[in-house]
Amino acid sequence: MSIIDNINKLFDHRIRLGIMSILMVNEKVNFKRLKELLEVTDGNLASHIKALEKAEYIIVEKSFIDRKPNTQYIATKLGRAEFKKHIEALEKIIKKQMK
Protein backbone atom coordinates (compact mmCIF):
# COMPACT_ATOMS: atom_id res chain seq x y z
CA MET A 1 0.00 0.00 0.00
CA SER A 2 1.44 3.36 -1.01
CA ILE A 3 1.23 6.65 0.85
CA ILE A 4 -1.23 8.10 -1.61
CA ASP A 5 -3.72 5.31 -0.96
CA ASN A 6 -4.77 7.24 2.15
CA ILE A 7 -5.34 10.48 0.23
CA ASN A 8 -9.10 11.04 0.31
CA LYS A 9 -10.52 12.56 -2.88
CA LEU A 10 -13.38 14.06 -0.88
CA PHE A 11 -10.90 16.39 0.82
CA ASP A 12 -9.35 17.53 -2.46
CA HIS A 13 -11.41 20.70 -2.50
CA ARG A 14 -10.22 23.51 -0.24
CA ILE A 15 -13.73 24.21 1.08
CA ARG A 16 -14.32 20.61 2.20
CA LEU A 17 -10.81 20.53 3.65
CA GLY A 18 -11.61 23.77 5.48
CA ILE A 19 -14.96 22.52 6.81
CA MET A 20 -13.34 19.40 8.24
CA SER A 21 -10.38 21.35 9.64
CA ILE A 22 -12.77 23.64 11.50
CA LEU A 23 -14.89 20.74 12.76
CA MET A 24 -11.82 18.86 13.99
CA VAL A 25 -11.09 21.62 16.51
CA ASN A 26 -14.67 22.61 17.36
CA GLU A 27 -17.35 20.28 18.71
CA LYS A 28 -19.96 21.92 16.49
CA VAL A 29 -20.11 24.96 14.24
CA ASN A 30 -23.11 26.72 12.73
CA PHE A 31 -23.60 27.56 9.05
CA LYS A 32 -23.05 31.29 9.50
CA ARG A 33 -19.73 30.77 11.29
CA LEU A 34 -18.47 28.30 8.67
CA LYS A 35 -19.44 30.74 5.94
CA GLU A 36 -17.53 33.57 7.68
CA LEU A 37 -14.43 31.50 8.37
CA LEU A 38 -14.23 30.06 4.87
CA GLU A 39 -15.37 33.24 3.06
CA VAL A 40 -17.74 31.40 0.70
CA THR A 41 -21.29 31.87 -0.56
CA ASP A 42 -24.29 30.10 0.95
CA GLY A 43 -24.76 27.91 -2.13
CA ASN A 44 -21.11 26.96 -2.38
CA LEU A 45 -20.91 26.03 1.30
CA ALA A 46 -24.19 24.10 1.16
CA SER A 47 -23.03 21.94 -1.76
CA HIS A 48 -19.78 21.00 0.00
CA ILE A 49 -21.61 20.28 3.24
CA LYS A 50 -23.96 17.97 1.31
CA ALA A 51 -20.99 16.02 -0.08
CA LEU A 52 -19.52 15.53 3.40
CA GLU A 53 -22.92 14.64 4.83
CA LYS A 54 -23.55 12.08 2.06
CA ALA A 55 -20.22 10.42 2.91
CA GLU A 56 -21.34 10.40 6.56
CA TYR A 57 -18.33 12.51 7.57
CA ILE A 58 -20.53 15.16 9.19
CA ILE A 59 -23.98 15.27 10.72
CA VAL A 60 -26.40 18.16 10.58
CA GLU A 61 -28.21 19.26 13.72
CA LYS A 62 -31.15 21.63 13.21
CA SER A 63 -32.77 23.57 16.02
CA PHE A 64 -34.35 26.92 16.81
CA ILE A 65 -32.82 29.70 18.90
CA ASP A 66 -35.33 32.43 19.75
CA ARG A 67 -37.60 31.12 16.98
CA LYS A 68 -34.83 31.42 14.40
CA PRO A 69 -33.53 28.32 12.65
CA ASN A 70 -30.03 27.31 13.65
CA THR A 71 -28.10 24.64 11.77
CA GLN A 72 -25.01 23.15 13.38
CA TYR A 73 -22.50 20.75 11.89
CA ILE A 74 -20.60 18.05 13.75
CA ALA A 75 -17.81 15.78 12.48
CA THR A 76 -18.71 12.11 12.87
CA LYS A 77 -16.35 9.49 14.24
CA LEU A 78 -15.88 8.21 10.67
CA GLY A 79 -15.27 11.73 9.37
CA ARG A 80 -12.67 12.42 12.05
CA ALA A 81 -10.87 9.14 11.34
CA GLU A 82 -10.85 9.67 7.55
CA PHE A 83 -9.66 13.26 7.89
CA LYS A 84 -6.88 12.21 10.24
CA LYS A 85 -5.73 9.51 7.77
CA HIS A 86 -5.79 12.10 4.97
CA ILE A 87 -3.68 14.59 6.92
CA GLU A 88 -1.21 11.90 7.98
CA ALA A 89 -0.81 10.82 4.34
CA LEU A 90 -0.16 14.44 3.31
CA GLU A 91 2.44 14.79 6.07
CA LYS A 92 4.21 11.61 4.92
CA ILE A 93 4.32 12.92 1.34
CA ILE A 94 5.74 16.24 2.52
CA LYS A 95 8.37 14.54 4.71
CA LYS A 96 9.35 12.25 1.84
CA GLN A 97 9.80 15.25 -0.47
CA MET A 98 11.98 17.05 2.07
CA LYS A 99 14.53 14.21 2.29
C-alpha positions as CSV (number, residue, x, y, z in Angstrom):
1,M,0.0,0.0,0.0
2,S,1.4,3.4,-1.0
3,I,1.2,6.7,0.9
4,I,-1.2,8.1,-1.6
5,D,-3.7,5.3,-1.0
6,N,-4.8,7.2,2.1
7,I,-5.3,10.5,0.2
8,N,-9.1,11.0,0.3
9,K,-10.5,12.6,-2.9
10,L,-13.4,14.1,-0.9
11,F,-10.9,16.4,0.8
12,D,-9.3,17.5,-2.5
13,H,-11.4,20.7,-2.5
14,R,-10.2,23.5,-0.2
15,I,-13.7,24.2,1.1
16,R,-14.3,20.6,2.2
17,L,-10.8,20.5,3.6
18,G,-11.6,23.8,5.5
19,I,-15.0,22.5,6.8
20,M,-13.3,19.4,8.2
21,S,-10.4,21.3,9.6
22,I,-12.8,23.6,11.5
23,L,-14.9,20.7,12.8
24,M,-11.8,18.9,14.0
25,V,-11.1,21.6,16.5
26,N,-14.7,22.6,17.4
27,E,-17.3,20.3,18.7
28,K,-20.0,21.9,16.5
29,V,-20.1,25.0,14.2
30,N,-23.1,26.7,12.7
31,F,-23.6,27.6,9.1
32,K,-23.0,31.3,9.5
33,R,-19.7,30.8,11.3
34,L,-18.5,28.3,8.7
35,K,-19.4,30.7,5.9
36,E,-17.5,33.6,7.7
37,L,-14.4,31.5,8.4
38,L,-14.2,30.1,4.9
39,E,-15.4,33.2,3.1
40,V,-17.7,31.4,0.7
41,T,-21.3,31.9,-0.6
42,D,-24.3,30.1,0.9
43,G,-24.8,27.9,-2.1
44,N,-21.1,27.0,-2.4
45,L,-20.9,26.0,1.3
46,A,-24.2,24.1,1.2
47,S,-23.0,21.9,-1.8
48,H,-19.8,21.0,0.0
49,I,-21.6,20.3,3.2
50,K,-24.0,18.0,1.3
51,A,-21.0,16.0,-0.1
52,L,-19.5,15.5,3.4
53,E,-22.9,14.6,4.8
54,K,-23.5,12.1,2.1
55,A,-20.2,10.4,2.9
56,E,-21.3,10.4,6.6
57,Y,-18.3,12.5,7.6
58,I,-20.5,15.2,9.2
59,I,-24.0,15.3,10.7
60,V,-26.4,18.2,10.6
61,E,-28.2,19.3,13.7
62,K,-31.1,21.6,13.2
63,S,-32.8,23.6,16.0
64,F,-34.3,26.9,16.8
65,I,-32.8,29.7,18.9
66,D,-35.3,32.4,19.8
67,R,-37.6,31.1,17.0
68,K,-34.8,31.4,14.4
69,P,-33.5,28.3,12.6
70,N,-30.0,27.3,13.7
71,T,-28.1,24.6,11.8
72,Q,-25.0,23.2,13.4
73,Y,-22.5,20.7,11.9
74,I,-20.6,18.1,13.8
75,A,-17.8,15.8,12.5
76,T,-18.7,12.1,12.9
77,K,-16.3,9.5,14.2
78,L,-15.9,8.2,10.7
79,G,-15.3,11.7,9.4
80,R,-12.7,12.4,12.0
81,A,-10.9,9.1,11.3
82,E,-10.8,9.7,7.5
83,F,-9.7,13.3,7.9
84,K,-6.9,12.2,10.2
85,K,-5.7,9.5,7.8
86,H,-5.8,12.1,5.0
87,I,-3.7,14.6,6.9
88,E,-1.2,11.9,8.0
89,A,-0.8,10.8,4.3
90,L,-0.2,14.4,3.3
91,E,2.4,14.8,6.1
92,K,4.2,11.6,4.9
93,I,4.3,12.9,1.3
94,I,5.7,16.2,2.5
95,K,8.4,14.5,4.7
96,K,9.4,12.3,1.8
97,Q,9.8,15.3,-0.5
98,M,12.0,17.1,2.1
99,K,14.5,14.2,2.3
